């Protein structure tokens, strides 16, 4: 087995970056309405000129929206860009103690926030012309199924965990992430609101906060716990937003590296290596138009993979008397642990369908995290796109057969991308809809997108209203403009 721990360009994280992200607002709001000046700052942060220009215009609109709502021009503000993420590989592995290969998208959330003198949080969503207002409180009641659930969940958890978080904020944001499309628009909201409300309350100066969050990986893990409702380093759990996921999305959003793919292992979160994007290549994204929603019955389907992973780990603990929390930890417990786990599942008192599902889930986890991801990263590091494509094809096949979380549309998008010449292609995200990424040459990207779109809509014409096709480079992580 290849561990994948060696590589190039591994970052040594600095606590200073967390402090910069969460620094208290300092720029006068009235200075944030000029897109040209913002674009220069965004380009300095690592965004390509076209992406910097798009986000600069969104930030300027956000600042103007706050001014139009009556926020004084001289009130101190902060502005940030929080990207979506591309899960190159790592299908349902993070919360089970596995690894992922990740990148940040150039699309994301542009947000401007100012601290208020009272406890009210006022949020303007420019994308859907919506407004929400509530008091920041540890007893805040949330509304599942609505975007406000994310903001209110962050506010309630911060107020419960840290006594100094009692100050509200005026916030405006605009996103160019397709919603419910697998690009992690929901986790991006959690991260964006977490930074905005944390900055408004000077949380980076809080001793209790600094005691549990030092590096951006810590911040990613904490905000993942906010989203899922899990406890975090002595801080009690909460309701979360209803999903039972890990910190992969938040890690990619906060810790990605421009122009590189980052290989992370989880529980604990740790960077194993980074590998460069192939020169001259970009990600083409095919948004299926099948919304990967996480409410109602769809939430149960999404959580099935995590429930299976927890069930496998529980069977291991019962049979061995050990306290290994995850499949990943169990596999490292002793030589031959994989074979023993299969035997334990086979002998368990389950019906045949559940036994087979658990065995398939175990085999998918082992293959994805211990074989496919290290091999794929090795192939990229060596410039072997054929081997990379083969590894990705295997991952996609396991998603279809073992995870059983693919729909006709995502299966077609992955296969047609390969037929049209993509070096690799895979569905990503929660499953049951969402998007497919394809690795294509930037010089050929426009032709490829046109052909991919035509093939898809020829097969699924009913998806024409919601399907989208776009390209993105591997972009920088979330960053503060001012």
PEUR-V863370 format. One line per field, one symbol per residue. phi: phi as a letter, one per 40 degrees, with the letter a starting at -180 (. if undefined). Layout:
phi->???
This chain:
phi->.ccgccibgccccbdccccccbccdbcddccbbbccccccccccchccdcccccccccccccccccccchccccccbbbabbccbbccahcfbccbgbbabbaccccibbababcccbccbbbbcccbfbbbaaccacbdcbbdgbccdccccccccccccbcccbccacbbaabbcccfbgcgcccccdccccccccccbfcccccccccbbbbcccccccccccccgccafgcccacgbhcbbbbdccccccbcbdgbbbcbbbfccaccabbccddgbbccbbccgccccbbfccccccccccccccccccdccccbgcbccbcdcccccacgcccccccccccccbccccdccccccccccccccbbccdcccdccccgcccccccccdccccccccccfbbbdcccccccccccchccaaacagcgfhgbbcbcbcccbcccccccccccccccbcccdcbcababacccccdacca
